Amino acid sequence: MAIRKEWTEWHLTPRGWERGASRVHGQGNTWVEEPTDRVLSAVYQELQADDSPEVKKWAEETWRSKKAENAEDLLKQYGPAPEKL
């Protein structure tokens, strides 16, 4: 069982990466509306099991617009999703 599971959504827009919803241990979820011009979304997560001091960290793409043809260009310009909460 996890003693800590936190995450933050990140949305790639023509302006760059924008923070979305998040979950902070002990504070619960904070919901944020997705930007209407997002081209893709990703989530960064941190998970710590109760039997280990190790914190697993990873980011993964969770959504990509079928209409956005410039997603790859924006990824080249702004880089991958931020790996921070």
A tleap script that builds the chain and sets N, CA, C and O, in Angstrom:
source leaprc.protein.ff14SB
mol = sequence {
  NMET ALA ILE ARG LYS GLU TRP THR GLU TRP
  HIE LEU THR PRO ARG GLY TRP GLU ARG GLY
  ALA SER ARG VAL HIE GLY GLN GLY ASN THR
  TRP VAL GLU GLU PRO THR ASP ARG VAL LEU
  SER ALA VAL TYR GLN GLU LEU GLN ALA ASP
  ASP SER PRO GLU VAL LYS LYS TRP ALA GLU
  GLU THR TRP ARG SER LYS LYS ALA GLU ASN
  ALA GLU ASP LEU LEU LYS GLN TYR GLY PRO
  ALA PRO GLU LYS CLEU
}
set mol.1.N position { 0.839 -1.180 0.000 }
set mol.1.CA position { 0.000 0.000 0.000 }
set mol.1.C position { 0.886 1.246 0.000 }
set mol.1.O position { 1.939 1.275 0.637 }
set mol.2.N position { 0.446 2.259 -0.715 }
set mol.2.CA position { 1.228 3.492 -0.820 }
set mol.2.C position { 1.011 4.373 0.399 }
set mol.2.O position { -0.113 4.533 0.875 }
set mol.3.N position { 2.105 4.944 0.897 }
set mol.3.CA position { 1.961 5.921 1.966 }
set mol.3.C position { 1.892 7.327 1.381 }
set mol.3.O position { 1.442 8.267 2.035 }
set mol.4.N position { 2.349 7.452 0.127 }
set mol.4.CA position { 2.277 8.757 -0.528 }
set mol.4.C position { 2.101 8.554 -2.022 }
set mol.4.O position { 2.918 7.895 -2.666 }
set mol.5.N position { 1.041 9.118 -2.570 }
set mol.5.CA position { 0.830 9.113 -4.014 }
set mol.5.C position { 0.388 10.513 -4.397 }
set mol.5.O position { -0.705 10.959 -4.046 }
set mol.6.N position { 1.257 11.195 -5.123 }
set mol.6.CA position { 0.975 12.558 -5.548 }
set mol.6.C position { 1.117 12.646 -7.061 }
set mol.6.O position { 1.886 11.896 -7.663 }
set mol.7.N position { 0.377 13.558 -7.671 }
set mol.7.CA position { 0.455 13.726 -9.112 }
set mol.7.C position { 0.064 15.144 -9.519 }
set mol.7.O position { -0.634 15.853 -8.794 }
set mol.8.N position { 0.532 15.528 -10.689 }
set mol.8.CA position { 0.173 16.804 -11.301 }
set mol.8.C position { -0.028 16.587 -12.784 }
set mol.8.O position { 0.795 15.953 -13.444 }
set mol.9.N position { -1.131 17.116 -13.313 }
set mol.9.CA position { -1.360 17.090 -14.757 }
set mol.9.C position { -0.654 18.290 -15.384 }
set mol.9.O position { -0.595 19.369 -14.795 }
set mol.10.N position { -0.128 18.085 -16.569 }
set mol.10.CA position { 0.498 19.161 -17.338 }
set mol.10.C position { -0.114 19.161 -18.728 }
set mol.10.O position { -0.316 18.100 -19.320 }
set mol.11.N position { -0.413 20.356 -19.259 }
set mol.11.CA position { -1.050 20.505 -20.563 }
set mol.11.C position { -0.160 21.331 -21.474 }
set mol.11.O position { 0.254 22.435 -21.120 }
set mol.12.N position { 0.129 20.795 -22.638 }
set mol.12.CA position { 0.943 21.510 -23.619 }
set mol.12.C position { 0.023 22.358 -24.494 }
set mol.12.O position { -0.906 21.852 -25.122 }
set mol.13.N position { 0.307 23.658 -24.518 }
set mol.13.CA position { -0.469 24.617 -25.306 }
set mol.13.C position { 0.500 25.394 -26.199 }
set mol.13.O position { 1.714 25.236 -26.068 }
set mol.14.N position { -0.011 26.219 -27.093 }
set mol.14.CA position { 0.896 27.059 -27.900 }
set mol.14.C position { 1.753 27.994 -27.047 }
set mol.14.O position { 2.763 28.504 -27.531 }
set mol.15.N position { 1.374 28.228 -25.791 }
set mol.15.CA position { 2.150 29.078 -24.876 }
set mol.15.C position { 3.174 28.288 -24.074 }
set mol.15.O position { 3.979 28.877 -23.352 }
set mol.16.N position { 3.155 26.971 -24.188 }
set mol.16.CA position { 4.053 26.121 -23.413 }
set mol.16.C position { 3.261 25.235 -22.467 }
set mol.16.O position { 2.051 25.073 -22.623 }
set mol.17.N position { 3.953 24.658 -21.478 }
set mol.17.CA position { 3.326 23.751 -20.516 }
set mol.17.C position { 2.577 24.547 -19.454 }
set mol.17.O position { 3.099 25.518 -18.907 }
set mol.18.N position { 1.345 24.122 -19.169 }
set mol.18.CA position { 0.540 24.757 -18.131 }
set mol.18.C position { 0.130 23.708 -17.111 }
set mol.18.O position { -0.244 22.589 -17.462 }
set mol.19.N position { 0.207 24.089 -15.844 }
set mol.19.CA position { -0.163 23.186 -14.745 }
set mol.19.C position { -1.673 22.974 -14.749 }
set mol.19.O position { -2.454 23.894 -14.989 }
set mol.20.N position { -2.054 21.729 -14.475 }
set mol.20.CA position { -3.467 21.393 -14.384 }
set mol.20.C position { -3.818 20.902 -12.987 }
set mol.20.O position { -3.283 21.394 -11.994 }
set mol.21.N position { -4.700 19.952 -12.920 }
set mol.21.CA position { -5.144 19.392 -11.643 }
set mol.21.C position { -3.967 18.718 -10.937 }
set mol.21.O position { -2.975 18.351 -11.566 }
set mol.22.N position { -4.102 18.561 -9.603 }
set mol.22.CA position { -3.032 17.914 -8.857 }
set mol.22.C position { -3.582 17.233 -7.611 }
set mol.22.O position { -4.700 17.501 -7.171 }
set mol.23.N position { -2.769 16.353 -7.061 }
set mol.23.CA position { -3.076 15.705 -5.788 }
set mol.23.C position { -1.839 15.817 -4.919 }
set mol.23.O position { -0.744 15.419 -5.315 }
set mol.24.N position { -2.030 16.369 -3.722 }
set mol.24.CA position { -0.945 16.525 -2.763 }
set mol.24.C position { -1.301 15.724 -1.525 }
set mol.24.O position { -2.412 15.833 -1.006 }
set mol.25.N position { -0.359 14.919 -1.053 }
set mol.25.CA position { -0.576 14.076 0.117 }
set mol.25.C position { -1.031 14.926 1.305 }
set mol.25.O position { -0.403 15.927 1.648 }
set mol.26.N position { -2.114 14.513 1.912 }
set mol.26.CA position { -2.632 15.220 3.072 }
set mol.26.C position { -3.513 16.411 2.750 }
set mol.26.O position { -4.142 16.971 3.648 }
set mol.27.N position { -3.571 16.811 1.478 }
set mol.27.CA position { -4.391 17.966 1.090 }
set mol.27.C position { -5.482 17.602 0.103 }
set mol.27.O position { -6.406 18.387 -0.111 }
set mol.28.N position { -5.393 16.424 -0.505 }
set mol.28.CA position { -6.407 16.004 -1.466 }
set mol.28.C position { -6.162 16.549 -2.861 }
set mol.28.O position { -5.066 17.005 -3.189 }
set mol.29.N position { -7.209 16.493 -3.676 }
set mol.29.CA position { -7.131 16.897 -5.073 }
set mol.29.C position { -7.507 18.361 -5.245 }
set mol.29.O position { -8.366 18.888 -4.539 }
set mol.30.N position { -6.848 19.001 -6.196 }
set mol.30.CA position { -7.204 20.342 -6.638 }
set mol.30.C position { -7.518 20.221 -8.119 }
set mol.30.O position { -6.653 19.856 -8.915 }
set mol.31.N position { -8.750 20.527 -8.489 }
set mol.31.CA position { -9.175 20.366 -9.880 }
set mol.31.C position { -9.047 21.682 -10.624 }
set mol.31.O position { -9.444 22.734 -10.124 }
set mol.32.N position { -8.489 21.611 -11.823 }
set mol.32.CA position { -8.272 22.770 -12.678 }
set mol.32.C position { -8.794 22.424 -14.061 }
set mol.32.O position { -8.516 21.342 -14.577 }
set mol.33.N position { -9.545 23.331 -14.663 }
set mol.33.CA position { -10.081 23.129 -16.014 }
set mol.33.C position { -8.928 23.038 -17.023 }
set mol.33.O position { -7.969 23.806 -16.944 }
set mol.34.N position { -9.027 22.102 -17.965 }
set mol.34.CA position { -7.994 21.985 -18.996 }
set mol.34.C position { -8.080 23.180 -19.939 }
set mol.34.O position { -9.178 23.651 -20.236 }
set mol.35.N position { -6.936 23.678 -20.414 }
set mol.35.CA position { -6.963 24.771 -21.396 }
set mol.35.C position { -7.662 24.299 -22.677 }
set mol.35.O position { -7.460 23.167 -23.116 }
set mol.36.N position { -8.463 25.147 -23.258 }
set mol.36.CA position { -9.212 24.748 -24.462 }
set mol.36.C position { -8.302 24.547 -25.671 }
set mol.36.O position { -8.676 23.854 -26.617 }
set mol.37.N position { -7.107 25.148 -25.648 }
set mol.37.CA position { -6.193 25.018 -26.787 }
set mol.37.C position { -5.059 24.022 -26.531 }
set mol.37.O position { -4.034 24.059 -27.212 }
set mol.38.N position { -5.241 23.147 -25.567 }
set mol.38.CA position { -4.188 22.150 -25.292 }
set mol.38.C position { -4.068 21.203 -26.484 }
set mol.38.O position { -5.055 20.896 -27.153 }
set mol.39.N position { -2.844 20.748 -26.734 }
set mol.39.CA position { -2.630 19.783 -27.808 }
set mol.39.C position { -2.320 18.399 -27.251 }
set mol.39.O position { -2.532 17.388 -27.919 }
set mol.40.N position { -1.814 18.365 -26.012 }
set mol.40.CA position { -1.644 17.092 -25.332 }
set mol.40.C position { -1.572 17.311 -23.836 }
set mol.40.O position { -1.291 18.411 -23.360 }
set mol.41.N position { -1.831 16.241 -23.106 }
set mol.41.CA position { -1.768 16.287 -21.648 }
set mol.41.C position { -0.916 15.137 -21.159 }
set mol.41.O position { -0.849 14.075 -21.778 }
set mol.42.N position { -0.269 15.374 -20.038 }
set mol.42.CA position { 0.567 14.350 -19.413 }
set mol.42.C position { 0.353 14.445 -17.904 }
set mol.42.O position { -0.132 15.456 -17.395 }
set mol.43.N position { 0.719 13.388 -17.207 }
set mol.43.CA position { 0.643 13.417 -15.756 }
set mol.43.C position { 1.995 12.976 -15.201 }
set mol.43.O position { 2.579 11.989 -15.649 }
set mol.44.N position { 2.475 13.731 -14.219 }
set mol.44.CA position { 3.694 13.380 -13.503 }
set mol.44.C position { 3.263 12.828 -12.153 }
set mol.44.O position { 2.421 13.422 -11.480 }
set mol.45.N position { 3.838 11.685 -11.748 }
set mol.45.CA position { 3.430 11.029 -10.511 }
set mol.45.C position { 4.634 10.684 -9.639 }
set mol.45.O position { 5.728 10.409 -10.131 }
set mol.46.N position { 4.399 10.709 -8.350 }
set mol.46.CA position { 5.372 10.230 -7.371 }
set mol.46.C position { 4.642 9.277 -6.440 }
set mol.46.O position { 3.572 9.595 -5.921 }
set mol.47.N position { 5.231 8.103 -6.235 }
set mol.47.CA position { 4.618 7.065 -5.416 }
set mol.47.C position { 5.655 6.497 -4.465 }
set mol.47.O position { 6.754 6.126 -4.877 }
set mol.48.N position { 5.302 6.433 -3.199 }
set mol.48.CA position { 6.189 5.840 -2.190 }
set mol.48.C position { 5.405 4.773 -1.442 }
set mol.48.O position { 4.336 5.046 -0.897 }
set mol.49.N position { 5.937 3.558 -1.418 }
set mol.49.CA position { 5.311 2.459 -0.691 }
set mol.49.C position { 5.663 2.550 0.778 }
set mol.49.O position { 6.703 3.098 1.142 }
set mol.50.N position { 4.798 2.013 1.622 }
set mol.50.CA position { 5.028 2.119 3.068 }
set mol.50.C position { 6.188 1.266 3.560 }
set mol.50.O position { 6.653 1.441 4.686 }
set mol.51.N position { 6.654 0.349 2.732 }
set mol.51.CA position { 7.758 -0.518 3.146 }
set mol.51.C position { 9.082 -0.154 2.474 }
set mol.51.O position { 10.032 -0.937 2.503 }
set mol.52.N position { 9.143 1.052 1.862 }
set mol.52.CA position { 10.355 1.433 1.138 }
set mol.52.C position { 10.591 2.941 1.236 }
set mol.52.O position { 9.646 3.726 1.162 }
set mol.53.N position { 11.846 3.341 1.402 }
set mol.53.CA position { 12.158 4.773 1.382 }
set mol.53.C position { 12.240 5.313 -0.058 }
set mol.53.O position { 12.280 6.525 -0.268 }
set mol.54.N position { 12.264 4.411 -1.036 }
set mol.54.CA position { 12.388 4.793 -2.442 }
set mol.54.C position { 11.100 5.447 -2.934 }
set mol.54.O position { 10.003 4.980 -2.629 }
set mol.55.N position { 11.243 6.528 -3.698 }
set mol.55.CA position { 10.107 7.208 -4.311 }
set mol.55.C position { 10.182 6.952 -5.811 }
set mol.55.O position { 11.158 7.320 -6.465 }
set mol.56.N position { 9.142 6.320 -6.350 }
set mol.56.CA position { 9.074 6.086 -7.798 }
set mol.56.C position { 8.506 7.338 -8.441 }
set mol.56.O position { 7.499 7.880 -7.985 }
set mol.57.N position { 9.164 7.797 -9.513 }
set mol.57.CA position { 8.766 9.015 -10.203 }
set mol.57.C position { 8.677 8.733 -11.692 }
set mol.57.O position { 9.562 8.102 -12.270 }
set mol.58.N position { 7.592 9.208 -12.313 }
set mol.58.CA position { 7.461 9.022 -13.749 }
set mol.58.C position { 6.427 9.981 -14.319 }
set mol.58.O position { 5.552 10.471 -13.606 }
set mol.59.N position { 6.545 10.239 -15.619 }
set mol.59.CA position { 5.587 11.062 -16.355 }
set mol.59.C position { 5.121 10.260 -17.556 }
set mol.59.O position { 5.893 9.516 -18.160 }
set mol.60.N position { 3.838 10.423 -17.897 }
set mol.60.CA position { 3.318 9.731 -19.067 }
set mol.60.C position { 2.255 10.575 -19.746 }
set mol.60.O position { 1.495 11.291 -19.093 }
set mol.61.N position { 2.214 10.480 -21.062 }
set mol.61.CA position { 1.199 11.176 -21.837 }
set mol.61.C position { -0.146 10.499 -21.597 }
set mol.61.O position { -0.243 9.272 -21.619 }
set mol.62.N position { -1.185 11.305 -21.367 }
set mol.62.CA position { -2.507 10.752 -21.082 }
set mol.62.C position { -3.549 11.124 -22.126 }
set mol.62.O position { -4.607 10.499 -22.193 }
set mol.63.N position { -3.263 12.139 -22.946 }
set mol.63.CA position { -4.233 12.580 -23.946 }
set mol.63.C position { -3.512 13.354 -25.029 }
set mol.63.O position { -2.569 14.098 -24.756 }
set mol.64.N position { -3.973 13.169 -26.287 }
set mol.64.CA position { -3.413 13.935 -27.413 }
set mol.64.C position { -4.559 14.269 -28.356 }
set mol.64.O position { -5.356 13.398 -28.704 }
set mol.65.N position { -4.641 15.520 -28.766 }
set mol.65.CA position { -5.693 15.965 -29.674 }
set mol.65.C position { -5.509 15.337 -31.048 }
set mol.65.O position { -4.394 15.250 -31.561 }
set mol.66.N position { -6.605 14.907 -31.627 }
set mol.66.CA position { -6.553 14.367 -32.991 }
set mol.66.C position { -6.485 15.496 -34.009 }
set mol.66.O position { -6.122 15.274 -35.164 }
set mol.67.N position { -6.832 16.702 -33.584 }
set mol.67.CA position { -6.850 17.860 -34.480 }
set mol.67.C position { -5.540 18.629 -34.485 }
set mol.67.O position { -5.257 19.356 -35.437 }
set mol.68.N position { -4.748 18.483 -33.456 }
set mol.68.CA position { -3.516 19.263 -33.331 }
set mol.68.C position { -2.390 18.627 -34.130 }
set mol.68.O position { -1.845 17.592 -33.747 }
set mol.69.N position { -2.057 19.248 -35.221 }
set mol.69.CA position { -0.976 18.741 -36.063 }
set mol.69.C position { 0.377 19.264 -35.600 }
set mol.69.O position { 1.415 18.785 -36.057 }
set mol.70.N position { 0.376 20.233 -34.706 }
set mol.70.CA position { 1.628 20.861 -34.282 }
set mol.70.C position { 2.159 20.313 -32.955 }
set mol.70.O position { 3.060 20.913 -32.370 }
set mol.71.N position { 1.633 19.210 -32.474 }
set mol.71.CA position { 2.068 18.672 -31.183 }
set mol.71.C position { 3.568 18.386 -31.182 }
set mol.71.O position { 4.259 18.743 -30.227 }
set mol.72.N position { 4.071 17.761 -32.211 }
set mol.72.CA position { 5.505 17.433 -32.264 }
set mol.72.C position { 6.361 18.692 -32.314 }
set mol.72.O position { 7.430 18.745 -31.706 }
set mol.73.N position { 5.890 19.710 -33.043 }
set mol.73.CA position { 6.635 20.986 -33.092 }
set mol.73.C position { 6.679 21.637 -31.717 }
set mol.73.O position { 7.717 22.154 -31.306 }
set mol.74.N position { 5.547 21.615 -31.000 }
set mol.74.CA position { 5.505 22.204 -29.661 }
set mol.74.C position { 6.367 21.411 -28.682 }
set mol.74.O position { 6.994 21.993 -27.797 }
set mol.75.N position { 6.402 20.098 -28.834 }
set mol.75.CA position { 7.276 19.286 -27.973 }
set mol.75.C position { 8.744 19.618 -28.222 }
set mol.75.O position { 9.539 19.666 -27.284 }
set mol.76.N position { 9.102 19.848 -29.482 }
set mol.76.CA position { 10.482 20.237 -29.793 }
set mol.76.C position { 10.799 21.611 -29.198 }
set mol.76.O position { 11.903 21.841 -28.705 }
set mol.77.N position { 9.828 22.517 -29.248 }
set mol.77.CA position { 10.040 23.876 -28.748 }
set mol.77.C position { 10.094 23.922 -27.221 }
set mol.77.O position { 10.964 24.587 -26.658 }
set mol.78.N position { 9.174 23.222 -26.540 }
set mol.78.CA position { 9.048 23.339 -25.093 }
set mol.78.C position { 9.573 22.131 -24.306 }
set mol.78.O position { 9.662 22.172 -23.079 }
set mol.79.N position { 9.914 21.075 -25.015 }
set mol.79.CA position { 10.439 19.890 -24.342 }
set mol.79.C position { 9.334 19.015 -23.770 }
set mol.79.O position { 8.149 19.311 -23.927 }
set mol.80.N position { 9.737 17.923 -23.098 }
set mol.80.CA position { 8.747 17.003 -22.544 }
set mol.80.C position { 8.035 17.617 -21.322 }
set mol.80.O position { 8.432 18.665 -20.813 }
set mol.81.N position { 7.003 16.950 -20.884 }
set mol.81.CA position { 6.239 17.415 -19.727 }
set mol.81.C position { 7.149 17.602 -18.520 }
set mol.81.O position { 8.062 16.804 -18.310 }
set mol.82.N position { 6.918 18.633 -17.733 }
set mol.82.CA position { 7.723 18.856 -16.532 }
set mol.82.C position { 7.622 17.655 -15.570 }
set mol.82.O position { 6.547 17.089 -15.374 }
set mol.83.N position { 8.733 17.295 -14.997 }
set mol.83.CA position { 8.746 16.211 -14.012 }
set mol.83.C position { 8.835 16.827 -12.633 }
set mol.83.O position { 9.839 16.704 -11.930 }
set mol.84.N position { 7.737 17.503 -12.263 }
set mol.84.CA position { 7.649 18.106 -10.932 }
set mol.84.C position { 6.170 18.182 -10.549 }
set mol.84.O position { 5.285 18.206 -11.404 }
set mol.85.N position { 5.939 18.217 -9.266 }
set mol.85.CA position { 4.572 18.286 -8.756 }
set mol.85.C position { 4.055 19.710 -8.814 }
set mol.85.O position { 2.915 19.969 -8.425 }
savepdb mol mol.pdb
quit
